[in-house]
Amino acid sequence: MEWFIANSLERETQPAFSRKNEYDESYFLEKVLKKHKEEYRKVWYSSSAINKAKETLNKDRISIKKDLAFLGDDQLAEKLLPKPPSDLMLSLFSTDGISREIYIRTSPPRGIIIKKGKGRIMILGENLKNVKQIIDNLKGEMEDINSVSRDLGLKLERILSSNELVEFRVKNLDKFVSLKQDKPKNEFEQEMIKILSRITDCYLSNISISFSHPTENFEYDSIVYLGDDLLFDIEFKNYEMVKDELYSAGYDATLKNKVITEINDKATRLHAEPLVITKGFPQNTLDTIRDLAQSRNVTLIPFEDQKTEANLLNHFLSKAITDKETTSYLDTLLSPVYSILSKNLP
């Protein structure tokens, strides 16, 4: 089984009479998830399971209280008792339950829906076809709700997904001027774009972006956007081609500049995380630039045929799910994904 990552953004117009924050950008999505709560199951304990746990804990607490009766001091006994079940559940479950925004689509096409900020969702599915079906289902439901809500002034303007969403994100960058897309320059770029297309449809490849203040123009091999601040600048570096570039540039250029410093500079302008896929680099050469890469927060991923796809997917998943809201249950969610990936590795 493969995992495919898709992303979507809900954009709305708020009614003129609404109070501030009464509606947020996830209004339509929330309505769909509540309407089909059996079909989109929240990855969390059910209220009946929590109530049964409370019942069991309460019985234990009453039993302990009886054993403390010989003290003849109710206040002292109360201090010695464990927390009341409601307080215990609040500390163990409720806080995490509120922030947990992961849903399983239980009926075909199956997938995992992860809410990533207002109106943003990330969808994990077995393949592109399944993910597109889930997005189409959600869009259809949202449009049905929109046919009623627009009479009240709350209108669903658009739902962005795939490369439209990446373009929307890039065009809203600070000091953005223009964007131009071109074709892959070599076979290695073509090969890597094919690999990316098997992982996600939320990318733009071979693009030039112009910025102002200061005026700059950068070329990017691929940009991947997975919601929130998860923007990745992915550069593909073939050792033989890098050597040719260095020879053409003369003595002013160095390998470290070409593979690390220049990439870090243009990723910084995007507010993106720089990833470099390296192919054909001797191990001792990689070792010499690795320290500089780490100091600049540039991630090096050596090209290893089939492993490259799994390594990229692992990196995307760990970044997309390891945030302040979901760290507490990362292992639970990713364990089946890692087991699937390990089976696919040669």
C-alpha positions as CSV (number, residue, x, y, z in Angstrom):
1,M,0.0,0.0,0.0
2,E,1.2,3.5,-0.8
3,W,0.3,6.7,1.0
4,F,-0.7,9.8,-1.0
5,I,-0.9,13.2,0.6
6,A,-3.4,15.8,-0.6
7,N,-4.3,19.2,0.8
8,S,-7.3,21.4,0.7
9,L,-8.2,25.0,1.8
10,E,-11.8,26.3,2.4
11,R,-12.4,29.9,1.7
12,E,-15.5,31.7,2.9
13,T,-17.3,35.1,3.0
14,Q,-18.7,35.9,6.4
15,P,-22.1,37.3,6.9
16,A,-22.1,41.0,7.6
17,F,-24.1,40.6,10.8
18,S,-21.8,37.9,12.3
19,R,-19.8,38.6,15.4
20,K,-16.0,38.4,15.2
21,N,-14.8,34.8,15.3
22,E,-18.4,33.5,15.3
23,Y,-17.5,31.8,12.0
24,D,-14.1,30.5,11.0
25,E,-12.7,29.1,7.8
26,S,-13.7,25.5,8.7
27,Y,-17.4,26.1,9.1
28,F,-18.4,24.0,6.1
29,L,-16.0,21.2,6.8
30,E,-17.2,21.0,10.4
31,K,-20.8,20.7,9.2
32,V,-19.9,17.8,6.9
33,L,-17.9,15.9,9.6
34,K,-20.8,16.3,12.1
35,K,-23.4,15.3,9.6
36,H,-21.5,12.1,8.7
37,K,-19.9,11.3,12.0
38,E,-20.3,7.5,11.4
39,E,-18.5,7.8,8.1
40,Y,-15.8,10.2,9.3
41,R,-14.8,8.7,12.6
42,K,-12.8,11.0,14.9
43,V,-9.6,9.3,16.1
44,W,-10.5,9.6,19.8
45,Y,-12.3,7.8,22.6
46,S,-16.0,7.7,22.4
47,S,-18.1,9.4,25.1
48,S,-19.6,6.1,26.1
49,A,-16.1,4.6,26.6
50,I,-15.1,7.6,28.7
51,N,-18.3,7.3,30.8
52,K,-17.7,3.6,31.5
53,A,-14.2,4.4,32.6
54,K,-15.5,7.2,34.9
55,E,-18.0,4.6,36.4
56,T,-15.3,2.1,37.1
57,L,-13.0,4.7,38.6
58,N,-15.8,6.1,40.8
59,K,-16.5,2.6,42.2
60,D,-12.8,2.2,43.1
61,R,-12.8,5.6,44.8
62,I,-15.9,4.8,46.9
63,S,-14.3,1.5,47.9
64,I,-11.1,3.3,49.0
65,K,-13.1,5.9,50.9
66,K,-14.8,3.1,52.9
67,D,-11.4,1.7,53.8
68,L,-10.4,5.1,55.1
69,A,-13.5,5.5,57.3
70,F,-11.6,4.2,60.3
71,L,-9.8,7.5,60.4
72,G,-12.9,9.3,61.5
73,D,-11.9,12.4,59.7
74,D,-13.6,13.0,56.3
75,Q,-11.4,15.9,55.4
76,L,-8.2,13.9,55.9
77,A,-9.7,11.0,54.0
78,E,-10.6,13.3,51.1
79,K,-7.0,14.5,50.9
80,L,-5.7,10.9,50.7
81,L,-8.2,9.9,48.0
82,P,-7.2,9.9,44.3
83,K,-8.6,12.6,42.0
84,P,-12.3,12.4,41.3
85,P,-12.9,10.6,37.9
86,S,-14.2,13.8,36.2
87,D,-11.0,15.7,37.2
88,L,-8.9,12.8,36.2
89,M,-10.6,12.4,32.8
90,L,-10.3,16.1,32.2
91,S,-6.5,16.0,32.7
92,L,-6.0,12.8,30.8
93,F,-8.5,13.1,27.9
94,S,-10.3,16.4,27.4
95,T,-7.4,18.7,26.5
96,D,-6.0,16.2,24.0
97,G,-9.4,15.4,22.8
98,I,-10.1,19.0,21.9
99,S,-6.9,19.4,19.9
100,R,-7.1,16.0,18.2
101,E,-8.3,16.8,14.7
102,I,-7.8,13.5,12.9
103,Y,-10.6,11.5,11.2
104,I,-10.8,8.1,9.6
105,R,-13.1,7.7,6.6
106,T,-14.3,4.3,7.4
107,S,-16.2,3.5,4.1
108,P,-14.5,3.3,0.7
109,P,-12.6,5.2,-0.5
110,R,-10.8,4.9,2.9
111,G,-8.4,7.6,4.1
112,I,-7.3,9.8,7.0
113,I,-8.3,13.4,7.2
114,I,-6.1,15.7,9.3
115,K,-7.3,19.2,10.1
116,K,-4.4,21.7,9.8
117,G,-5.5,25.1,10.9
118,K,-8.6,27.1,9.9
119,G,-10.1,25.6,6.8
120,R,-7.1,23.5,6.0
121,I,-7.1,19.7,5.8
122,M,-4.5,17.1,4.8
123,I,-5.7,13.8,3.4
124,L,-3.8,10.5,3.5
125,G,-5.1,7.9,1.1
126,E,-3.9,4.6,-0.5
127,N,-3.5,6.3,-3.9
128,L,-4.4,9.4,-5.9
129,K,-7.7,8.1,-7.1
130,N,-9.0,7.5,-3.5
131,V,-7.8,10.9,-2.3
132,K,-9.5,12.7,-5.2
133,Q,-12.7,10.8,-4.5
134,I,-12.6,11.9,-0.8
135,I,-12.0,15.5,-1.8
136,D,-14.9,15.4,-4.4
137,N,-17.2,13.9,-1.7
138,L,-16.3,16.7,0.8
139,K,-16.7,19.4,-1.9
140,G,-20.1,18.0,-2.9
141,E,-21.3,18.0,0.7
142,M,-19.9,21.5,1.3
143,E,-21.7,22.8,-1.8
144,D,-25.0,21.4,-0.6
145,I,-24.6,23.2,2.7
146,N,-23.6,26.4,0.8
147,S,-26.9,26.3,-1.1
148,V,-28.6,26.9,2.2
149,S,-26.1,29.1,4.1
150,R,-25.6,31.6,1.3
151,D,-29.1,32.9,1.9
152,L,-27.9,33.8,5.4
153,G,-24.8,35.6,4.1
154,L,-22.2,32.8,4.7
155,K,-20.9,31.8,1.3
156,L,-18.4,29.2,0.3
157,E,-16.3,31.1,-2.2
158,R,-14.0,28.3,-3.3
159,I,-12.2,25.2,-2.3
160,L,-8.5,25.0,-3.4
161,S,-6.6,21.8,-3.7
162,S,-3.5,20.3,-5.4
163,N,-1.3,22.8,-7.3
164,E,-3.9,25.6,-7.0
165,L,-3.4,25.6,-3.3
166,V,0.4,25.8,-3.6
167,E,0.1,28.7,-6.1
168,F,-2.3,30.4,-3.7
169,R,0.2,30.0,-0.9
170,V,3.2,31.3,-3.0
171,K,1.3,34.3,-4.3
172,N,0.5,35.3,-0.8
173,L,4.2,35.4,0.3
174,D,5.6,38.7,1.5
175,K,7.0,40.8,-1.3
176,F,5.8,38.4,-4.0
177,V,5.8,39.9,-7.5
178,S,5.4,37.1,-10.1
179,L,5.6,33.4,-10.8
180,K,6.6,31.6,-14.0
181,Q,6.5,27.9,-14.6
182,D,8.9,26.0,-17.0
183,K,9.7,22.5,-18.0
184,P,12.2,20.1,-16.3
185,K,15.8,20.8,-17.4
186,N,17.2,17.2,-17.2
187,E,16.3,13.5,-16.7
188,F,17.0,13.6,-13.0
189,E,14.5,16.4,-12.5
190,Q,11.9,14.5,-14.5
191,E,12.5,11.4,-12.5
192,M,12.1,13.2,-9.2
193,I,8.9,15.0,-10.3
194,K,7.5,11.5,-11.1
195,I,8.4,10.4,-7.6
196,L,6.8,13.5,-6.1
197,S,3.6,13.0,-8.1
198,R,3.2,9.5,-6.5
199,I,3.4,11.1,-3.0
200,T,1.3,14.3,-3.3
201,D,-0.4,16.6,-5.9
202,C,0.4,19.7,-3.8
203,Y,3.5,20.8,-5.6
204,L,4.8,23.1,-8.3
205,S,7.9,22.3,-10.3
206,N,10.4,24.2,-12.2
207,I,9.2,27.7,-11.3
208,S,10.8,31.1,-11.2
209,I,9.6,33.5,-8.5
210,S,10.3,37.3,-8.4
211,F,10.3,39.2,-5.2
212,S,10.6,42.9,-4.4
213,H,12.5,44.9,-1.6
214,P,15.0,43.6,-2.4
215,T,14.4,42.8,-6.0
216,E,15.4,39.1,-6.5
217,N,14.5,36.2,-8.8
218,F,14.9,32.6,-7.8
219,E,14.5,29.3,-9.6
220,Y,13.0,26.4,-7.6
221,D,13.1,22.8,-8.7
222,S,9.9,21.9,-6.7
223,I,7.8,23.5,-4.0
224,V,5.6,21.3,-1.9
225,Y,2.9,22.8,0.4
226,L,1.2,20.7,3.1
227,G,-0.7,23.3,5.0
228,D,0.0,25.8,7.8
229,D,3.7,26.7,7.6
230,L,4.7,23.5,5.9
231,L,6.3,24.8,2.7
232,F,9.2,22.8,1.3
233,D,11.8,23.9,-1.3
234,I,13.0,20.7,-2.8
235,E,16.2,20.9,-5.0
236,F,17.6,18.1,-7.1
237,K,21.4,18.0,-7.3
238,N,23.2,15.6,-9.6
239,Y,26.9,15.5,-8.7
240,E,28.1,15.5,-12.4
241,M,25.9,18.5,-13.2
242,V,27.0,20.4,-10.1
243,K,30.7,19.9,-11.1
244,D,29.9,21.3,-14.6
245,E,28.2,24.3,-13.0
246,L,31.2,24.9,-10.7
247,Y,33.5,24.7,-13.7
248,S,31.4,27.3,-15.6
249,A,31.2,29.6,-12.6
250,G,34.9,29.7,-12.0
251,Y,36.8,30.1,-8.8
252,D,34.2,32.1,-7.0
253,A,31.8,29.1,-6.7
254,T,32.2,26.3,-4.3
255,L,30.4,23.0,-3.8
256,K,29.1,24.1,-0.4
257,N,27.7,27.3,-1.9
258,K,26.0,25.4,-4.7
259,V,24.4,22.7,-2.6
260,I,23.8,24.4,0.7
261,T,24.2,28.2,1.0
262,E,22.5,29.2,-2.2
263,I,19.6,26.8,-1.6
264,N,19.2,28.0,2.0
265,D,19.1,31.6,0.8
266,K,16.3,31.1,-1.7
267,A,14.3,28.8,0.7
268,T,14.5,31.6,3.3
269,R,12.8,34.0,0.9
270,L,10.0,31.5,0.6
271,H,9.9,30.9,4.3
272,A,10.3,27.2,3.3
273,E,12.2,24.2,4.6
274,P,15.0,23.4,2.2
275,L,15.4,19.7,1.2
276,V,18.2,18.6,-1.2
277,I,18.0,15.3,-3.1
278,T,21.6,14.4,-3.9
279,K,22.5,11.9,-6.6
280,G,25.9,10.5,-7.4
281,F,27.8,12.3,-4.7
282,P,30.8,10.4,-3.3
283,Q,30.3,9.6,0.4
284,N,33.3,11.6,1.6
285,T,31.9,14.6,-0.3
286,L,28.6,14.3,1.4
287,D,30.3,14.0,4.7
288,T,32.1,17.3,4.2
289,I,29.0,19.3,3.4
290,R,26.7,17.6,6.0
291,D,27.8,19.7,9.0
292,L,27.2,22.9,7.0
293,A,23.8,21.6,5.9
294,Q,22.8,20.9,9.5
295,S,23.9,24.4,10.6
296,R,21.7,25.9,7.9
297,N,18.8,23.5,8.6
298,V,19.1,22.0,5.2
299,T,18.1,18.4,5.0
300,L,20.1,16.1,2.7
301,I,18.3,13.1,1.3
302,P,20.6,10.8,-0.9
303,F,18.8,9.4,-4.0
304,E,18.4,5.7,-3.5
305,D,16.0,4.5,-6.2
306,Q,12.9,3.1,-4.5
307,K,14.0,4.3,-1.0
308,T,13.9,7.9,-2.1
309,E,10.1,7.9,-2.3
310,A,9.8,6.3,1.1
311,N,12.3,8.7,2.7
312,L,10.5,11.7,1.2
313,L,7.1,10.5,2.4
314,N,8.5,9.8,5.9
315,H,9.9,13.3,6.1
316,F,6.6,14.9,4.9
317,L,4.5,12.8,7.3
318,S,6.8,13.5,10.3
319,K,6.7,17.2,9.7
320,A,3.0,17.4,8.8
321,I,1.8,15.5,11.9
322,T,4.5,16.5,14.5
323,D,3.2,19.8,15.6
324,K,2.2,21.3,18.9
325,E,-1.3,19.9,18.7
326,T,-0.6,16.4,17.6
327,T,2.8,15.4,19.0
328,S,1.2,13.5,21.9
329,Y,-0.2,10.8,19.6
330,L,2.3,10.8,16.7
331,D,3.5,7.2,17.4
332,T,-0.1,5.8,17.4
333,L,-0.9,7.4,14.0
334,L,2.4,6.8,12.2
335,S,3.1,3.2,13.4
336,P,0.9,1.6,10.7
337,V,2.4,4.0,8.1
338,Y,6.0,3.1,9.0
339,S,5.2,-0.7,8.9
340,I,3.7,-0.2,5.4
341,L,6.7,1.7,4.2
342,S,9.2,-0.8,5.6
343,K,7.4,-3.6,3.6
344,N,7.8,-1.5,0.4
345,L,11.5,-0.9,0.9
346,P,13.8,-3.2,-1.1
